[in-house]
Amino acid sequence: MKKVAIVQSNYIPWKGYFDMIAAVDEFILYDDMQYTKRDWRNRNLIKTPQGVQWLTVPVLVKGKFQQKIRDTEIDGTDWAAAHWKAMVQNYRRAPCFAEIASWLEPIYVEGLFTHISQLNRRLIEAICQYLKIKTTIKNSWDYALLDGKTERLAHLCAQAGGTEYISGPAAKDYIEEKIFTEMGIELTWFDYSGYSEHPQLWGEFSHGVTILDLLFNCGNDSPKYMRYVR
């Protein structure tokens, strides 16, 4: 048995994203899809005394209406210092800030990222390493890609040797389950509900922020507030 998930890369994703990674044997970053504006590809939320705040990585999109996520270039380098400054300002009082900053800050200081997929994967892998998530992470372009939304996903899963495909619930709107059934692949819907609240700075609790909020506040205790990370 081998469980596979196929998801577009996100910028410093929320905890549910990492629970899905931990729940499967292979996680495929699906960045051959078209880049979409005002989405999670290049931005995420942090907590501040004034409420949640977006951190957005600027990307080059003008005139690039059909570009893939993997081809989307980052616009400049100033954003990195600004994002790290925002994290320091809003999380330096968190109990585990120094511990997380010891490996996270260098990623922002490097400034070597030219494409959003490259940046996202680097951060995702660093967070997985901290959480001791051993799941294999691949890119969709490591495999052959078919036409058709469901056909492509099922074929990717099959190429990876998957016997079970784990999908986010939003895909129920378009996935044709019979295609997976015909290929002998079980289709399972991932459940993002049931998270307990973790210690968090700045007022009313919010689940929908970057996982860095959990890490800064809880450090090695973070898995206690997750479902599949142990």
C-alpha positions as CSV (number, residue, x, y, z in Angstrom):
1,M,0.0,0.0,0.0
2,K,1.2,3.5,-0.9
3,K,-0.6,6.7,-0.2
4,V,0.0,9.7,-2.5
5,A,-1.2,13.3,-2.4
6,I,-0.8,15.9,-5.3
7,V,-1.0,19.5,-4.2
8,Q,0.2,22.9,-5.6
9,S,3.0,24.5,-3.6
10,N,2.0,27.2,-1.1
11,Y,4.1,29.9,0.6
12,I,4.8,28.9,4.3
13,P,1.5,26.9,4.4
14,W,-0.9,26.4,7.3
15,K,-0.6,23.3,9.6
16,G,-3.2,21.3,7.6
17,Y,-0.9,21.3,4.6
18,F,1.8,19.6,6.6
19,D,-0.6,17.1,8.2
20,M,-1.5,16.0,4.6
21,I,2.2,15.6,3.8
22,A,2.6,13.5,7.0
23,A,-0.4,11.4,6.2
24,V,1.0,10.1,2.8
25,D,4.0,8.2,1.6
26,E,4.7,10.5,-1.4
27,F,3.7,14.2,-1.7
28,I,3.8,15.6,-5.3
29,L,4.1,19.4,-5.7
30,Y,1.7,20.1,-8.5
31,D,3.3,23.2,-9.9
32,D,2.6,22.4,-13.5
33,M,-0.8,24.0,-13.0
34,Q,-1.5,27.6,-14.1
35,Y,-0.5,30.3,-11.6
36,T,-3.5,32.1,-10.0
37,K,-3.4,35.6,-8.5
38,R,-4.4,36.3,-5.0
39,D,-4.0,32.7,-3.9
40,W,-1.8,30.8,-1.5
41,R,1.0,30.2,-4.0
42,N,2.9,33.4,-3.0
43,R,1.3,34.6,0.2
44,N,0.1,33.6,3.7
45,L,-1.1,35.0,7.0
46,I,0.6,35.8,10.3
47,K,-0.9,37.0,13.6
48,T,-0.2,40.6,14.7
49,P,-1.6,42.8,17.5
50,Q,-3.9,44.4,14.8
51,G,-5.2,41.0,13.6
52,V,-4.0,38.8,10.7
53,Q,-1.6,40.3,8.2
54,W,-0.7,39.0,4.7
55,L,2.9,38.4,3.8
56,T,3.1,38.4,0.0
57,V,6.1,37.4,-2.2
58,P,5.9,39.7,-5.3
59,V,5.9,37.8,-8.5
60,L,6.1,38.7,-12.2
61,V,2.6,38.2,-13.7
62,K,2.0,41.1,-16.1
63,G,1.3,39.7,-19.6
64,K,1.9,36.2,-18.3
65,F,-1.7,35.0,-18.2
66,Q,-1.1,31.3,-18.9
67,Q,2.1,30.8,-17.0
68,K,2.6,27.8,-14.8
69,I,3.4,28.0,-11.1
70,R,6.8,26.5,-11.8
71,D,7.6,29.2,-14.3
72,T,6.5,32.1,-12.1
73,E,9.5,34.4,-11.2
74,I,9.9,36.3,-8.0
75,D,10.1,40.0,-8.5
76,G,13.1,41.4,-6.7
77,T,14.7,40.5,-3.4
78,D,13.5,43.2,-1.0
79,W,10.5,41.2,0.1
80,A,12.7,38.7,2.0
81,A,14.0,41.2,4.5
82,A,10.5,42.7,4.9
83,H,9.0,39.4,5.6
84,W,11.6,38.4,8.2
85,K,11.3,41.8,9.9
86,A,7.5,41.3,10.1
87,M,8.1,37.9,11.8
88,V,10.6,39.3,14.2
89,Q,8.3,42.2,15.1
90,N,5.2,40.0,15.7
91,Y,6.7,36.7,17.1
92,R,9.9,37.7,19.0
93,R,7.9,37.3,22.2
94,A,6.8,33.8,21.3
95,P,8.4,31.1,23.5
96,C,10.2,29.2,20.7
97,F,11.0,32.1,18.4
98,A,14.8,31.8,18.8
99,E,14.8,28.1,18.2
100,I,12.8,28.4,15.0
101,A,14.7,31.5,13.8
102,S,18.0,29.6,14.0
103,W,17.1,27.6,10.9
104,L,14.5,29.8,9.3
105,E,16.2,33.2,9.2
106,P,19.1,31.9,7.0
107,I,16.6,30.9,4.3
108,Y,15.4,34.5,4.1
109,V,18.9,35.9,4.3
110,E,20.1,33.7,1.4
111,G,18.1,35.6,-1.2
112,L,18.9,33.0,-3.8
113,F,15.4,32.2,-5.0
114,T,14.3,33.2,-8.5
115,H,11.0,31.3,-8.8
116,I,8.1,30.9,-6.4
117,S,8.2,27.1,-6.7
118,Q,11.8,27.0,-5.7
119,L,11.2,29.2,-2.6
120,N,8.1,27.3,-1.6
121,R,9.8,23.9,-1.8
122,R,12.8,25.1,0.2
123,L,10.5,26.3,3.0
124,I,8.3,23.3,2.9
125,E,11.2,20.9,3.2
126,A,12.8,22.9,6.0
127,I,9.6,22.8,8.0
128,C,9.2,19.1,7.3
129,Q,12.7,18.5,8.5
130,Y,12.0,20.3,11.8
131,L,8.8,18.3,12.3
132,K,10.6,15.1,11.4
133,I,8.2,14.4,8.5
134,K,9.9,11.7,6.4
135,T,7.5,11.7,3.4
136,T,9.1,11.7,0.0
137,I,8.5,15.0,-1.8
138,K,8.6,15.1,-5.6
139,N,7.7,17.6,-8.4
140,S,4.9,16.9,-10.9
141,W,7.4,17.3,-13.7
142,D,9.3,14.3,-12.4
143,Y,6.6,12.3,-14.1
144,A,4.7,12.2,-17.5
145,L,1.6,14.4,-17.5
146,L,-1.6,13.5,-19.3
147,D,-4.5,15.8,-20.4
148,G,-7.7,15.9,-18.3
149,K,-7.9,17.0,-14.7
150,T,-8.8,13.7,-13.1
151,E,-6.9,11.6,-15.7
152,R,-3.7,13.5,-14.9
153,L,-4.0,13.1,-11.2
154,A,-4.8,9.4,-11.4
155,H,-1.9,8.8,-13.9
156,L,0.5,10.7,-11.6
157,C,-0.6,8.6,-8.7
158,A,-0.1,5.4,-10.7
159,Q,3.3,6.4,-11.9
160,A,4.3,7.0,-8.2
161,G,3.1,3.5,-7.4
162,G,0.2,4.8,-5.4
163,T,-2.6,2.5,-4.4
164,E,-4.5,5.3,-2.5
165,Y,-4.9,8.9,-3.5
166,I,-5.5,11.4,-0.7
167,S,-7.3,14.6,-1.9
168,G,-8.3,17.8,-0.3
169,P,-12.1,18.2,0.0
170,A,-12.2,21.2,-2.4
171,A,-11.5,18.8,-5.3
172,K,-14.9,17.1,-4.9
173,D,-16.2,19.7,-7.3
174,Y,-14.3,18.3,-10.3
175,I,-12.7,14.9,-9.5
176,E,-14.3,11.9,-11.3
177,E,-14.0,9.1,-8.8
178,K,-14.7,6.4,-11.4
179,I,-11.3,7.2,-13.1
180,F,-9.4,6.3,-10.0
181,T,-11.6,3.2,-9.5
182,E,-11.0,2.0,-13.0
183,M,-7.2,2.3,-12.3
184,G,-7.5,0.3,-9.1
185,I,-6.7,3.4,-6.9
186,E,-8.7,4.1,-3.8
187,L,-9.8,7.8,-3.5
188,T,-9.8,9.2,0.0
189,W,-10.9,12.7,1.1
190,F,-8.7,14.5,3.6
191,D,-10.4,15.9,6.7
192,Y,-9.1,19.3,7.9
193,S,-11.5,19.6,10.8
194,G,-11.0,18.9,14.5
195,Y,-7.9,20.9,15.3
196,S,-7.4,22.0,18.9
197,E,-6.3,25.6,19.6
198,H,-2.6,26.0,20.4
199,P,-1.1,28.8,22.5
200,Q,-1.1,31.9,20.3
201,L,-0.2,35.6,20.7
202,W,-2.4,38.5,19.9
203,G,-6.1,38.1,20.8
204,E,-8.7,35.9,19.2
205,F,-7.4,32.5,18.0
206,S,-7.0,31.9,14.3
207,H,-6.4,28.4,12.7
208,G,-5.9,29.8,9.2
209,V,-2.5,31.3,9.5
210,T,0.9,29.9,8.5
211,I,2.3,27.0,10.4
212,L,5.1,29.3,11.5
213,D,2.7,30.7,14.1
214,L,2.4,27.2,15.6
215,L,6.1,26.6,15.5
216,F,7.1,30.0,17.0
217,N,4.7,29.4,19.9
218,C,5.1,25.7,20.5
219,G,8.3,24.5,19.0
220,N,8.9,20.8,19.6
221,D,5.4,20.5,21.1
222,S,3.8,21.5,17.8
223,P,2.8,17.9,16.9
224,K,0.5,17.9,19.9
225,Y,-1.7,20.3,18.0
226,M,-1.6,18.4,14.7
227,R,-3.2,15.2,13.6
228,Y,-0.7,13.2,11.6
229,V,2.7,14.6,12.7
230,R,4.2,12.6,15.5
